[in-house]
Structures are given as C-alpha cells and as structure tokens.
Amino acid sequence: MPETRLTFDDLLAQLAAHAQQVDIECTWPTWQVGQLAAAGVLQWSIPAEFGGAPATADVLLAGYVRLARACLTTTFILTQRNGACQRIADSANEPLRAKLLPALACGDLWATVGISHLSTSRQHQGTPAVRVEKRGSGYCFSGEVPWVTGAAHADYIVTGGTLADGRQVLAAIPARQPRVRIHAAMSLLALTASHTAEVELDAVEIDERELLAGPTEQIMQAGSSGGAGSLATSALAIGAAQMTLERLHHEASARLELLEVQASLAEECAQIERDLYQVLSSGATGQTAGEIRARANSLVLRSSQALLAASKGAGFVAGHPAGRAVREALFFLVWSCPQPVLAASLREFAGSAAPQQF
Ligand SMILES: Cc1cc2nc3c(=O)[nH]c(=O)nc-3n(C[C@H](O)[C@H](O)[C@H](O)COP(=O)(O)OP(=O)(O)OC[C@H]3O[C@@H](n4cnc5c(N)ncnc54)[C@H](O)[C@@H]3O)c2cc1C
C-alpha cells in the first residue's frame, strides 16, 4: 500500500492554491494527481484486497464536495478515473481485477472512462458510436468514443460498444496501441486541463478474457458504479457552488448589500448538500438523484452569476475568479446530464418551473 504523506486538509489547501493556474495554463495537472496519490485519495475506489482503502459512499461524496471546492478540474479528472476503477472493481472478471486494481491503487497505472455514448451522448443517432463484432475468442471494437477525459495520459480506457444484436460489452482497452487513436485534447469553455479528447477505435481486438462485462442488454444499467447524473456529479456541482459562495462572502464582507443574497444562496447550498446525503442513505433512485442534480445545477449557475454581477466589470476581465466560476458552472449543464435533468434546466430557463419541480 502506498504511504500516505499528505493530510486531506493539506491536499485541499494545495489544490486550491493552484486551481486558478490550472485553469489558465490548461496543462494536465500532473503535480495535482501526484498530490492525490500522496494523500491516499487514489485508494478510495479500490477494494482493500487489491491495496485500496475504500471510502464509504458518504465519505466519497463528502470528499468530492471538498475536493471540487478546492479544484474542480482535478476533481473531475479523479471522478473519471474512479469511474473506470469502479467498473473494473465491479467486474466478475477476477484475473483482470487482480491484474489492474493493485497498480491502479498505487498510481502506477492510470485509467479513465469513455462511456457517454452508451448513455447521454449520440443517443439520437440511429447507429451505435462504437460497434463490436465477435471474432473467434474475442471482440473487435470499431468507432468513435466521443468523450474521454485524460485519454492521452491513460494506460487503460474503460469503454463499451454494441453488438449487431443490440447487446453491449464493456472492456478495459489498453490505450497505448496504434489502433487506439487519441485525437488532440479539446479546447473547452472550462476544464481544458482535463485533456478531454475523442478516441477512435480502429478495429481494436480484445480477448474474451479481457472483457469487464457483457454481452448484455443496457450495460450501463448493470453494476453499482453510478451512471449519468449520479450523486457524485451533484457533489461536484455543490463543491463548485461552495467555492463561488466563499468568494461572494469575501465580496460581501465589504459590501453589506450582498450579504442577504450570499446568505440565501449559502443556505440553499447547505440544504442541497444535506439532501444529497439523505438521498444516499435512503437509497438513491434515478429520479431522486436527478432531482438533486437539477437543484445543484441551478444553484451553481445562479451562484456564479451572482458572483459575476457582484464583481461587476472587473469580474468580466479574463483571469478574474468570477469568470472561472461562471465558465465552470456551465460545465454542469452538459456533463453527465440525463434527459430529465436537461429538461429541468430548460424548463427553468423558460421560466416555467423551478428545478425543485422535477
Ligand atoms: C468537458 C467534458 C468532459 C467529458 N468527459 C467525459 C468522460 O471522460 N467520459 C465520458 O464517458 N463522457 C464524458 N463527457 C460526456 C458527457 O458526460 C456527455 O455525455 C456529453 O456532454 C453529451 O454531449 P454530446 O454533445 O455528446 O451530446 P449529443 O446528444 O451527442 O449531442 C451532440 C449534438 O447533436 C445534436 N443533437 C442532440 N440531440 C439531438 C436530437 N435529439 N436530435 C437531433 N440532433 C440532436 C445537437 O446539435 C448536439 O449539439 C464529457 C463531457 C464534457 C463536456
């Protein structure tokens, strides 16, 4: 087990101190990932028998809230890596778990996930983004994985595809091979340092023994890993809102007229966070998790705009933290948003309903 050299509070302070730099420089946060390892955070999503130190679901959510408050980009990268680890840990493929999980726990291997085309991306297109063919004792993957965070930095990409009969499979595909073509990282409104890229699979062959799950119908419904719009995504939105409200509080200390707005948003944020843990403890269904996400989305957007308005023209100048808060809040409108959450946002924009009316 890797030695834990950094306390969680020290980690948060380190991440917060460099968050603005991550946003400006847009380079992969290698140092921050090293700090996550040093604080033992990379072990949270790995079972103990493989060298992990698994966090309970409530501790994991609370950790994500605090990490996102410190540095959203680093925390987002962590969630994509943890999503991959959880799907490997959930797999019934024991040899593959034993091969990958110990190296993931100590940070010797990095994995990420590219599964949105099986849930929230490209659903309107008639054909699957990634097609899978059975070939001998293996499977052949062809097509485009539209979104893979940190693809160029990963040893494995957990991704899936669809067979001709509609069943789906999930695999941990070794990323460093010629038939896995990683496009240039996208320039984004925010979180560009996450180095999110499209990945082309050019007839990538995987032995049957290397499959994580399937073939089965609706593979994203299987397992405990939390799909699109899971509570973890709301935890990040709450953390981002907290960072924004902390800055608004700072502004309000010299401008009493801002106090009421800040206090009202902070109370709403605290209530959503309490409800997040409540929904977790009562067993989140897609519906209740979606409600929390819709409320967290609304809050993070309104908080960031309140901060910008309070910061006035100065906040509109590139490099001001209010601008980052606004851009980062927009991320939650598009990341891992199932249809009901998207619909709730659109209804709110149309002025026809508050996000509580999910
Ligand atoms: C910064 C970032 C990082 C991400 N990282 C990851 C990751 O690491 N792993 C992962 O799995 N996912 C990731 N995602 C994907 C994310 O979770 C969502 O799946 C994604 O944002 C959905 O957007 P899309 O453009 O792919 O949606 P799509 O639904 O494919 O929409 C694309 C376009 O198609 C058109 N369109 C949409 N719906 C319809 C319709 N019904 N009819 C006609 N036209 C339509 C619209 O013009 C739209 O702009 C990431 C997303 C972002 C923004």
The ligand as an ORCA input file, in Angstrom:
! r2SCAN-3c Opt
* xyz 0 1
  C     -15.565     18.526    -20.567
  C     -16.272     17.229    -20.745
  C     -15.650     16.064    -20.365
  C     -16.294     14.845    -20.512
  N     -15.633     13.720    -20.150
  C     -16.222     12.519    -20.306
  C     -15.511     11.312    -19.999
  O     -14.356     11.329    -19.548
  N     -16.142     10.138    -20.205
  C     -17.411     10.059    -20.689
  O     -17.923      8.964    -20.844
  N     -18.093     11.183    -21.002
  C     -17.547     12.406    -20.832
  N     -18.231     13.560    -21.183
  C     -19.546     13.418    -21.877
  C     -20.745     13.948    -21.121
  O     -20.963     13.231    -19.948
  C     -21.992     13.941    -22.011
  O     -22.247     12.688    -22.494
  C     -21.840     14.889    -23.179
  O     -21.546     16.167    -22.687
  C     -23.099     14.903    -24.017
  O     -22.920     15.860    -25.069
  P     -22.863     15.449    -26.613
  O     -22.510     16.691    -27.379
  O     -22.005     14.276    -26.792
  O     -24.400     15.065    -26.832
  P     -25.170     14.644    -28.125
  O     -26.548     14.243    -27.670
  O     -24.401     13.662    -28.925
  O     -25.322     15.995    -28.919
  C     -24.390     16.426    -29.915
  C     -25.110     17.324    -30.891
  O     -26.105     16.560    -31.551
  C     -27.296     17.327    -31.742
  N     -28.440     16.635    -31.109
  C     -28.561     16.244    -29.810
  N     -29.721     15.640    -29.579
  C     -30.390     15.646    -30.774
  C     -31.656     15.163    -31.189
  N     -32.480     14.555    -30.345
  N     -31.970     15.322    -32.475
  C     -31.165     15.936    -33.357
  N     -29.957     16.423    -33.008
  C     -29.567     16.279    -31.747
  C     -27.046     18.692    -31.137
  O     -26.693     19.568    -32.177
  C     -25.843     18.485    -30.243
  O     -25.032     19.617    -30.167
  C     -17.609     14.790    -21.047
  C     -18.242     15.980    -21.419
  C     -17.599     17.194    -21.274
  C     -18.297     18.446    -21.710
*
